[in-house]
Amino acid sequence: MNISSAIFDRSAPDLDSCPDESLPEFAFIGRSNVGKSSLLNFLAGQNGLARVSPVPGFTRLINFFTMNKSWRLVDLPGYGFASGPKQDRTRFSGAVSDYLENRTNLCLVFALIDSGLAPQEIDLEFVEWLVRHAVPFVLVFTKTDKVTPAAVQANIAAFTARISAWFEKLPAIFTCSVQARQGRQELLGVIDEQMTAINTASIPAPAANESSPGLSLPAPARQNRKPRPDLHRPW
């Protein structure tokens, strides 16, 4: 997949403030300081698309970027940050959980894990939450340039060992490094595959005098999605 355009749409404090649900969305989330903003800029090919801050937990709103005029990249607030007002120091914000549970056009979550660390309880808790709520996701181990390849593999093995009992088959696992320019095409390839599946699953063109029904998400992305009858959406 090539990125020909990446445009900031809006920042939303809650689900009701999000854009319409007319485009497929791919959300990125991880523990604060996991390198999420840098990775989003790397994927988009624009250094200033998502603001990178040295302060953990800088992202407080749900940020939407329209990519190639056909899908959205969603920057979700990190969890577990320690700075800011006490009421904001949440391990997992209500706005994020509401988005993940109820956003009907959410196709896939990229759960970011720091490859240089042994399994962190907060990451394990978040993955368990995704599993429990049937949110489709893949695991992305970031910052692979910071430690040796052996340490990366050991940390991945330790993490998957902790979560293996929750699955019949483990979720797909990817690695990336913004500094080493590694992993971009693999992650964009996941999105490309999802977009192809959406297009393939689209209902055929209607016969004469019939209205056009719009796209349908493939089954994994539709599971356990709660209806939002107050919003018009072609999904």
PABATOR-60324 format. One record per residue (C-alpha): residue number from 1; x, y, z. Coordinates in nm, 3 decimals, m for minus. Layout:
BEGIN
[NUM, [X, Y, Z]] ...
//
This chain:
BEGIN
[1, [0.000, 0.000, 0.000]] [2, [0.118, 0.348, m0.086]] [3, [0.004, 0.653, 0.111]] [4, [m0.081, 0.931, m0.134]] [5, [m0.256, 1.160, 0.113]] [6, [m0.280, 1.189, 0.492]] [7, [m0.507, 1.460, 0.630]] [8, [m0.595, 1.541, 0.989]] [9, [m0.972, 1.520, 1.035]] [10, [m1.042, 1.606, 1.398]] [11, [m0.979, 1.536, 1.766]] [12, [m1.271, 1.391, 1.961]] [13, [m1.315, 1.379, 2.340]] [14, [m1.580, 1.106, 2.320]] [15, [m1.761, 0.871, 2.084]] [16, [m2.038, 1.114, 1.995]] [17, [m1.780, 1.368, 1.875]] [18, [m1.614, 1.125, 1.634]] [19, [m1.651, 1.165, 1.256]] [20, [m1.927, 0.985, 1.070]] [21, [m1.881, 0.612, 1.027]] [22, [m1.855, 0.615, 0.649]] [23, [m1.488, 0.507, 0.632]] [24, [m1.310, 0.201, 0.773]] [25, [m1.091, 0.283, 1.074]] [26, [m0.767, 0.130, 1.201]] [27, [m0.679, 0.229, 1.556]] [28, [m0.339, 0.237, 1.727]] [29, [m0.299, 0.223, 2.102]] [30, [m0.036, 0.129, 2.358]] [31, [0.119, 0.210, 2.691]] [32, [0.246, 0.564, 2.715]] [33, [0.595, 0.611, 2.571]] [34, [0.563, 0.306, 2.347]] [35, [0.647, 0.518, 2.041]] [36, [0.295, 0.542, 1.900]] [37, [0.310, 0.894, 1.754]] [38, [0.644, 0.830, 1.587]] [39, [0.509, 0.508, 1.439]] [40, [0.198, 0.681, 1.302]] [41, [0.414, 0.945, 1.133]] [42, [0.636, 0.670, 0.995]] [43, [0.336, 0.484, 0.849]] [44, [0.188, 0.800, 0.700]] [45, [0.520, 0.918, 0.561]] [46, [0.471, 1.257, 0.727]] [47, [0.686, 1.356, 1.024]] [48, [0.439, 1.609, 1.160]] [49, [0.111, 1.423, 1.121]] [50, [0.085, 1.302, 1.482]] [51, [0.251, 1.525, 1.741]] [52, [0.543, 1.359, 1.916]] [53, [0.601, 1.469, 2.276]] [54, [0.869, 1.376, 2.532]] [55, [0.594, 1.383, 2.796]] [56, [0.423, 1.043, 2.839]] [57, [0.048, 1.054, 2.795]] [58, [0.048, 1.363, 2.577]] [59, [m0.235, 1.231, 2.359]] [60, [m0.558, 1.288, 2.553]] [61, [m0.811, 1.295, 2.267]] [62, [m0.904, 1.048, 1.997]] [63, [m0.734, 1.179, 1.683]] [64, [m0.855, 1.092, 1.333]] [65, [m0.653, 1.109, 1.012]] [66, [m0.804, 1.037, 0.670]] [67, [m0.568, 0.830, 0.457]] [68, [m0.588, 0.807, 0.078]] [69, [m0.939, 0.953, 0.110]] [70, [m1.061, 0.597, 0.174]] [71, [m0.983, 0.496, 0.534]] [72, [m0.893, 0.649, 0.868]] [73, [m0.596, 0.603, 1.093]] [74, [m0.703, 0.658, 1.456]] [75, [m0.461, 0.769, 1.727]] [76, [m0.601, 0.658, 2.064]] [77, [m0.478, 0.799, 2.397]] [78, [m0.211, 0.586, 2.560]] [79, [m0.291, 0.405, 2.882]] [80, [m0.106, 0.413, 3.211]] [81, [0.043, 0.760, 3.191]] [82, [0.140, 0.931, 3.514]] [83, [0.130, 1.302, 3.435]] [84, [m0.163, 1.544, 3.434]] [85, [m0.458, 1.599, 3.668]] [86, [m0.551, 1.309, 3.893]] [87, [m0.881, 1.250, 3.715]] [88, [m0.690, 1.209, 3.387]] [89, [m0.438, 0.959, 3.520]] [90, [m0.640, 0.662, 3.404]] [91, [m0.504, 0.326, 3.309]] [92, [m0.767, 0.297, 3.039]] [93, [m1.002, 0.586, 2.967]] [94, [m1.377, 0.555, 2.933]] [95, [m1.372, 0.735, 2.598]] [96, [m1.131, 0.478, 2.458]] [97, [m1.328, 0.179, 2.585]] [98, [m1.648, 0.333, 2.445]] [99, [m1.480, 0.378, 2.107]] [100, [m1.340, 0.026, 2.100]] [101, [m1.666, m0.138, 2.203]] [102, [m1.914, 0.065, 2.003]] [103, [m1.745, 0.211, 1.695]] [104, [m1.910, 0.008, 1.421]] [105, [m1.661, 0.095, 1.146]] [106, [m1.355, m0.002, 1.352]] [107, [m1.183, m0.275, 1.151]] [108, [m0.874, m0.353, 1.354]] [109, [m0.673, m0.241, 1.655]] [110, [m0.293, m0.234, 1.648]] [111, [m0.192, m0.299, 2.009]] [112, [0.161, m0.162, 2.057]] [113, [0.403, m0.328, 2.298]] [114, [0.756, m0.212, 2.384]] [115, [0.983, m0.492, 2.259]] [116, [1.258, m0.393, 2.502]] [117, [1.058, m0.478, 2.811]] [118, [0.954, m0.799, 2.980]] [119, [0.573, m0.844, 2.984]] [120, [0.412, m0.550, 3.161]] [121, [0.097, m0.614, 3.361]] [122, [m0.080, m0.312, 3.214]] [123, [m0.022, m0.441, 2.859]] [124, [m0.146, m0.785, 2.957]] [125, [m0.454, m0.633, 3.117]] [126, [m0.529, m0.437, 2.803]] [127, [m0.490, m0.738, 2.574]] [128, [m0.715, m0.938, 2.806]] [129, [m0.974, m0.659, 2.779]] [130, [m0.958, m0.673, 2.398]] [131, [m1.006, m1.049, 2.406]] [132, [m1.294, m1.030, 2.654]] [133, [m1.475, m0.770, 2.443]] [134, [m1.405, m0.950, 2.112]] [135, [m1.223, m0.652, 1.960]] [136, [m1.016, m0.764, 1.658]] [137, [m0.648, m0.679, 1.703]] [138, [m0.288, m0.758, 1.615]] [139, [0.020, m0.714, 1.834]] [140, [0.299, m0.481, 1.726]] [141, [0.627, m0.488, 1.918]] [142, [0.795, m0.149, 1.880]] [143, [1.144, m0.005, 1.923]] [144, [1.324, m0.318, 1.811]] [145, [1.638, m0.111, 1.746]] [146, [1.677, m0.039, 2.119]] [147, [1.772, m0.394, 2.220]] [148, [1.933, m0.697, 2.065]] [149, [1.732, m0.925, 1.834]] [150, [1.768, m1.202, 2.093]] [151, [1.616, m0.981, 2.362]] [152, [1.329, m0.886, 2.131]] [153, [1.248, m1.249, 2.061]] [154, [1.277, m1.341, 2.429]] [155, [1.036, m1.064, 2.530]] [156, [0.791, m1.159, 2.256]] [157, [0.806, m1.523, 2.364]] [158, [0.749, m1.429, 2.727]] [159, [0.452, m1.210, 2.634]] [160, [0.286, m1.468, 2.413]] [161, [0.339, m1.733, 2.681]] [162, [0.142, m1.516, 2.925]] [163, [m0.153, m1.471, 2.686]] [164, [m0.158, m1.805, 2.502]] [165, [m0.427, m1.956, 2.724]] [166, [m0.673, m1.689, 2.606]] [167, [m0.665, m1.801, 2.242]] [168, [m0.717, m2.101, 2.023]] [169, [m0.478, m1.924, 1.786]] [170, [m0.256, m1.633, 1.884]] [171, [m0.315, m1.297, 1.715]] [172, [m0.079, m1.193, 1.438]] [173, [0.249, m1.049, 1.567]] [174, [0.461, m0.781, 1.401]] [175, [0.777, m0.593, 1.490]] [176, [0.882, m0.244, 1.391]] [177, [1.143, 0.023, 1.443]] [178, [1.097, 0.383, 1.334]] [179, [1.469, 0.452, 1.375]] [180, [1.569, 0.150, 1.166]] [181, [1.286, 0.216, 0.916]] [182, [1.159, m0.138, 0.965]] [183, [0.805, m0.277, 0.963]] [184, [0.619, m0.007, 0.770]] [185, [0.523, m0.212, 0.467]] [186, [0.422, m0.508, 0.683]] [187, [0.181, m0.297, 0.889]] [188, [0.042, m0.117, 0.586]] [189, [0.003, m0.458, 0.426]] [190, [m0.229, m0.561, 0.710]] [191, [m0.447, m0.258, 0.642]] [192, [m0.437, m0.329, 0.269]] [193, [m0.556, m0.685, 0.331]] [194, [m0.843, m0.558, 0.546]] [195, [m0.944, m0.304, 0.285]] [196, [m0.939, m0.575, 0.018]] [197, [m1.159, m0.794, 0.237]] [198, [m1.404, m0.508, 0.285]] [199, [m1.423, m0.445, m0.088]] [200, [m1.465, m0.816, m0.157]] [201, [m1.742, m0.843, 0.101]] [202, [m1.932, m0.550, m0.046]] [203, [m2.277, m0.639, m0.163]] [204, [m2.299, m0.656, m0.546]] [205, [m2.448, m0.362, m0.731]] [206, [m2.827, m0.358, m0.696]] [207, [m3.064, m0.422, m0.979]] [208, [m3.247, m0.136, m1.144]] [209, [m3.470, 0.070, m0.915]] [210, [m3.294, m0.067, m0.605]] [211, [m3.099, 0.153, m0.369]] [212, [m2.726, 0.105, m0.316]] [213, [m2.659, m0.062, 0.023]] [214, [m2.297, 0.041, 0.075]] [215, [m2.011, m0.162, 0.219]] [216, [m2.021, m0.445, 0.470]] [217, [m1.738, m0.514, 0.712]] [218, [m1.598, m0.868, 0.710]] [219, [m1.727, m1.083, 0.995]] [220, [m1.431, m1.046, 1.237]] [221, [m1.469, m0.669, 1.241]] [222, [m1.845, m0.690, 1.292]] [223, [m1.846, m0.923, 1.590]] [224, [m2.007, m0.786, 1.904]] [225, [m2.047, m0.440, 1.756]] [226, [m2.334, m0.263, 1.931]] [227, [m2.577, m0.073, 1.706]] [228, [m2.587, 0.304, 1.721]] [229, [m2.928, 0.382, 1.572]] [230, [m2.881, 0.755, 1.617]] [231, [m2.615, 0.767, 1.342]] [232, [m2.648, 0.695, 0.971]] [233, [m2.377, 0.463, 0.848]] [234, [m2.341, 0.244, 0.537]] [235, [m2.190, m0.052, 0.721]] 
//
